[in-house]
Amino acid sequence: MTFPDRDTYMLKLEACTFFVERQSPTSWLLSYHTPSGHYHYRRCSTAQDCVALLRNPRDDDQDWVQLNQRVPSLVLPERVFDLSTWVGVSDAPPPGEELMRARSLLILFCAFAGTAHGQADIAVGSTYDIVRSVDLRDGPGEKYPKKINQKASDVLQRIEYLSVDASTTVKLLDVKGEWAEIQVTEPAFLADTHRGWIPLAAIKRGKATRKLEGWVEHACLVYAKKDTKSQAIGFLPQRAAVSVVDDGSGWLEIRMNGLAPAQNTVMDVKTNTLLGKTRVKPPMYIEASNFVELSP
């Protein structure tokens, strides 16, 4: 199916407004606007590819996770996936002076809102979680080289780079445009070496969680939600080691990384065997009262 050739498509829903904008002849940007700000989603090679991203999002797609967190009531009707139902910002009437001024203001507003909000909800000196694995760079942009992890490179006999991921907590040192200078604070042994620049989008907004290692005192059920009435998806046997995230809610989320990740610890209630990677479906929670932290 072919569509009219436009530079920008827009689709307004009750909860948010989606944009697909041409960045270059071979690059399109999918973004969305909510009452809290304007956010970039991802770039694609065609406008149709951008729309297709919304139809079958991956379970580990952090952009999709953030969209659902910002718009919890979001329901995507079928017309979202048909680009012909989107409004072309460059539609008729022919571009006169007022139309061109209005279009320029729209693009300027979206760009400003994205940058302003990206910096307004974070603060230099505060600590944050990371939403995806990303390599550290020497400066604020992809033109700067990645920082080499010399110790790992020497051991593995290949080039390895310093990086951060969801298992780390970072302190924000500086912000320049869409890039942030950070330093790892957890785990503490990385603090001296892991400092550099990462995309601002890799930083999770909100208070940083605590990443803990320990075990459970008694056998306990693992739930899909922070509610004992929700579905029990497995259990942890007594004295089982487990890696968790503590957000202060009284519940702990079992991590997919760490010394004792979920795939190596959560047992099937019926078969009494490990769920393993193929059957682990995050998020998974245990009550905090069952957990004992390892001694530092």
N, C-alpha and C positions, 0 to 999 in steps of 0.2 A: 504494500500500500504506500502511495506517495502522499506527501503533505505540502501545503503551500510553503514556499521558502521564506521564512521570516528570521529575524535576528533574535527575537525574544518571544517566548510563549508564556502565558500566565493562566493559572487555574485557581479560582478562589473557592475554598470550602468553608464550612461553618467554623472550623477550628483554626485553620491556617490557610495561607496562600502559597502555592508552589510557583517557582519560576524555572524556566529552561532558557539559558542565554548563550548565544554564540560568543566564544572567546577568541576563536581563530577559525580558519577554514576546516580544521580537523579536531577542534576541541569545543565541547559544550559543557556548561556548568549547571547542575541541578541545585537549587537552593530553595529555602522556604522562609516565610515571614510569619511570626506569631506576635501576640501582644508584648512579649518580653524581648523581642529582637529579631534580627535577620541572620540566618545561619546557612553556611555552605554545606551541601550534602556530599556531592562527589562530581568529578569531571568524567566525561565520556567522549567517544569519538563522533557520535551522532546524537541528534535530539531524541530519536526513538529509543536509543540505548539508555538515555537518562530516565525516560519514562518507565522502561522495562525494569529498572532497578527497584521500583516500588512494588512490582508485582510479586516477585519471589525473593524477598530479602533473606540472607543467610542468618542462622541462629547466632553466629558470632560477629554479625555486622554491627560494629559499634556506632556507626552513623544512624542506623535504624533504631538502635537501643536509645540513643540520645533523643531522636525525634519523638519516640513514644514517651520518654520521660518528660519532655517539654509540652507535649500535647497528649495527655493520658487518655482523652476521650476520642482520639483520632480514629475514624472509620473511613476507609478509602472505597468510594463507589467505583463501579466498573468504568465510568467515563474518565477516570484518572488515567487509565491505561490506553486510552484512545487519543492520540495527540490531536486528531482533527477536532476534538471537542474543546481544546484549549484556545484561549483568546490570544491572537497575535497582537503584541503591543505595537507592531508596525502596520496594523490594518489600516484600510481607508478610514477617513478621508485623506486625500493626498497631503503630504507633509508640508503644511504652511508654517509660518513663524511661530504661532501659538502652540501648534501640535509638537513641533520640534523642541520648544522650550519645556513643554510639559513632559515629554519623553526624557529629556536630559535631566530634569529634576527628579523623575522617578528613578533613573539609574543612579544618580548621585545620592538620593536618599537611601536606597538599598545598600550601596557601598558604605555610606557613613554609618548606617544602623548596624551593619555587620561588624565594623571595626570598633565602634563605640561600645556595643554590648560586649564584644569579645574581651574588652579590657575593664569594663565597669564591674563585672561580677567576679573579678579576681583581684588580689592585692599583693603587691611586692612585699616579701617578708613572710607571707603565709605559706602553709604546707598543703599539698594537694595529692590526690591519687592520679594515676595514669590510666587512660582508657584503652591503649593499644601499644604494642611494641614499636619502638622507634629508635633509630640511631641518633647519637649526639653529634653535633657539628661544631666547628670552630667559630661560626658566626651566624647571624640571623638570616638564613636563606639557603636554598639548595646549591647556590654557587660556591658556598664554603665547603671545604672537605670534611668528611666524616672523621671523628676522632678514633684513632686506633687503640684497641685494647692490647697493649704490648705483651702483657703477661699471658693472656690466652693465645695470642698469635704465636708466641715462642713455644708453648706447650703443644699446640695443635699443628704447628708447622704450616699455617696458612693465615691469611689476613682476617682478623676478627675485629669488630668495631665495638666501642663502648655504646651501651644501649640501656633503655629503661622500659619497663612494661608494667602490667597490672600488679605485680608482686612488690613494686617499689613505691615509696612515698618520697616526694620531692619538695624542696623549698624554692619558691619563685624569687629569683634575684633581679630580673629586669624583663621588660617587654618592649619589643620594637616591631610595630606593625602586626603581622600575623605570626611572629616568632617570640619564644620565651626562653630566657636563660635560666637554667635550673641547676640545683645541686641535690643529689640523693641524700636523704636523711635516714631512711630505712630501706634495706638493712644497713646498719651503721658502718659495717666494714667497707662499704662502697663509697662512703662520704668523701674520702680523700681523693679518689680517682674519677668519680662520675660527676663531672660538671661540664655543661655545654649548652648548646641551643637546640630546641626542638620546636615543631609546629605548635602553636597555641591550641589548636584543636585537639591535641593529644592529652591535654590537661582536663581532668574531670572537675567540673564546677562543684562547689560545696565543700563542706568540712572533710578533711582527710580522715580516712579510717585507720584503725590499728591492725597491722598484719601480725598474727600471733602463731606460734608453734606450741603444741602441747598434746594432751590426751584427754579422754573422757574417763571419769571415775567409775561410771556405771554404764551398762549397755543402754543405748538411747535411740529413739526413732529419728529418722531424718525426714524433714518435711519439705514440700515444694513451696510453702509460704510460711510467713512468721505467724503461724496459728496452729495450735495442737489439733484443731478440728479439720485442718486441711489434709490433703492426701499425703500419707506416709509413703515415701518412695524407696525406703531402705532403712538400714540401721547401722550403728557403730557398736561393735562388741566392747565389752569392758576392757579398759586400758588401751584401747586403740589409739595410735598416734594420729593426729589430724592437724592440718593447716587451715586457719580460719581468718576471717575478717570481722572485726568488732566495730559496729557503728554506734554503740551505746544504747541500742534499742532493747537489750535483754535477749536478743537472738544473735547467733553467730552464723555467718555464711561460710560454708566449706569452700575453700579455694580450689581452683583447677591447677594451681602451681604451688610451689613451696616444698618443704621437706616431706610432707605427707599429703599429697593432693587427693582430691575426691576419687579419682579413678582407681587409686591404690588403697582406699580405706572403706568406702561405703559398701555394705553387704546387701544382698537380696534377701528379703524377709522369707520368701518361700523356699529358695534353694540353699540358703546359707553360703553363697559364693559371692565373690567380688562382682560388682556391676561392670567394672571395666570401662574403657574409653567409649565403646559403642553404645552403652546403655546409660551413661551418666548424662543427665539433663539439668544443667544449672538454670536458675539458682537452687541451692539446697541449704537448708537451715537446721540447726540444732539449738536447743535452749542453752543459754549461756551458763546456767547453774550446773550443767554437767561437765564443764570444761575446766581443766587445770593447766595453767601456762607453765612452759618449761622455765626452769631457773635461768636467768641471764648469765 
